[in-house]
């Protein structure tokens, strides 16, 4: 079974697919005229908008949910495996993947806002919605939704609960099965409360865990501040084969840097658009900026902090697939969260395992909540016209996800990672195809936003004015808002 899964993963993550990510990100960067550089001010401004919403969530809650999904085991174990399989140069390619992926994130998140719907009093959107409404490919949309349910609700859920269980066992000696029961109980308390409770939980936990993690990272880096320039130089030279030790594995550096960078920030998979669609904003570009900024936070800040901790303390091995070990600094250590635990303990003895176990719990738990929301929204898309079976199907989904939350704590970690890679990669195939066919409405939205800003307006989206069809939610919203504005003008 393991060999079959590895074979499928190899098919999904072939060399052409990996370079395709970089190519598409570069294309969107040029087409949007470097949106991820030109609009950094707007990214920061709208990210911290905390305006409340009756039917959706605020932009800050949406990015907290999205970062809750991104900031998980990929920021820690994912970075460690990228270095182990691709050398220090893989970190550079993670950075490049984030820069280009930020433009992709803007495109897909803007589309999610354009084509979102209001179902049962809540905003819903994401790839299934814009594939059907924007391209008219309903069958493809349903296939994507099913893949998202399987990948996010089951496969990727396994990775997160597995990581929590392993780290808790090493730090505190907690039996993985017992940890599985605890996770199921906590998880149930939140997910049965709906999107509002999920948003409030992530809004509280995500900033808390990010700040705590970065504080410890800063302590490690300050203690080794003189070594930072050398580590930075090592990353750059290794990325292009200029460093003697890693000169022969540039291909592996690119491959694993892109793959693990994608696993961390997920820009291009469509998976991070669900939360963005739930945000209540006056213009789709606003949430596009927010989600683009989330890619920077995830990779350039969190992943970089992890990479520098590992490299600066030397707590890593490097052995590309099918090759002899190039570096063996920590013999017998399998790449993963343990590399970070050892890096922290190197400077703060006896603290590494405890700190990282707690950090991973919050990182992974918020990721699990976000995965559930994506799976639930995918199911909501499939069942949106099913009146009698919706509640029954929702309860079944919750029950199945709780089973995978538990089984993830006892499954082998390698198997969990392989299943997760297959699921996330499969989502990206369909989503990137859709984005290449549908990116023009997102560019129209960006142009419209800039024109309204130049006139000193707070941008408001009118799809009819831009010639964008099937944006029913916005067509209704704009008409209602315009009627309200006319009434206000008469009253004045």
Phi, psi and omega in degrees: 000316181298318180295324178294316179298318178297322179295316179296317179300321178296323178294316182294311185264058176280168186299322181295320180296320181296314179290336178298321178303311181296318181296316180293320177298320178294319179299313180292328177297314180290316182298326180269003182057050176058054180304326184286349175255316186292329188247033179298322180301313179294323178304311182291318182301309185281338177299322185261021174284126184245024179298134183282165181213137179283321185258339181235214178227165177286165178300323180293319177295321180296316180289329176296318177295319180292316177293329175300327177284316183288319186275083178223218183294339178297327180287342184244288180295324181297319178294318180298319180288327177298317179292319182294325184261339182236359181079176180303331180298338179299332180296320178300317181289335171293319178298313180296320178300321180291318180298309180290322181294336178295322176293319177298319179298322178298314182298308186290326180285325175296319178297321179298322177289317182302315188255022180287166180230166173247113183236126178051040176082005180234148176282133178228142178189175182142186182309316180302323182287314182281339173291319179285309186286322184276326184247345181073019182258076186296319181296319177295321179299318179293320178299315178299315181300318179295317178298319180297320178298313181292315184291307184282316184285331186242297186297305182289333177299324179301318182299315185292312180293327177296316180297318178299312183298315181296314182293323179291324178294318181290323184278319187236358180072022181284130179298130182305323180294320178294321178296325178298319179296316179299316180297317180299318180295310180298317182298317181298319182301326184269312188292335179281358178265358178085183186297325181299317181290322177298316181297317180294321179295314181289326178299328179276312188284321187298307178299322181298311184288325180294315180296315180299316180295317182291329177297314179294319177301319181296321178298316180297315183289322178296322179294339181235034188301327182292339182270349184301312179302321179294321180292318178299318178296320179298318179298312183293315181293323180289330182295333184243013175078012181278344180269129188302315185296322186249016183297332184268004184235033179300319179300318179293324179297314179296311184301308184283332175295315179293315184295313181284332174295319177295318180299326182285308185261344173057018178292121182110342179279339184087347184293335182268008180270342184299313181292321179299324179292335182281348181285145177261110180226164181272348183208133182304327182298329181301314180284333173299318177298317182298313182291327176296320179294327179300327178296319178298312182301314183297309189267309185290333181257297186291309181295322179296319179299317178296314182299315181294324177299314182294313185287323184289331178265352179073020183272063181205156170243159175228117178212095179300157180306129175073011181237166176288155179296134178266320178229133178227077180277330182230078185306137175081000182266122177282132184302136179161206183300333182299330177298320178288320177302318180290324179295317179293317181293336178296326180260324180239081186309139177069001183261334188303308184294319181293311181300311185291327177298317179291316180299315180296325179302311181289317178304306187287325182293317178293328175297318179298321178297318180293320177300319179299316182299321179295317179295319180295318179293323177297319177293323179298325177295313183296322187259015187298336179253008179263109185280317190274337189257357187299310183297317179297318180292320178298316179294322177297317179300314180299317181297314180295319179296320178298325176297316181288330174300318181287311184294334178298334182285343183243354180280156178295137185297322180299319179295318180299316180296318182296315178298318179297317179298318180297313182297312182293319178296320179296321176299318183295323179305309182290319184291316180297323176301315180294318182297321180294333179270343193234013187287339185299319176301325179294322178291324176298319179297317180297315179297318179296319179300312182295321180294318179293323178296321179297330179275005178080017181266158166273109190307133176235136187270126175235099184298326181297321179298327182266359180073026179264121183264162175065021174262062189302320182302312183290327178299318178290315182298316183295318179299316180295316180295319180295321178296320179294318180295321179296320179295323178293320180294321178295320181295330180283000000 
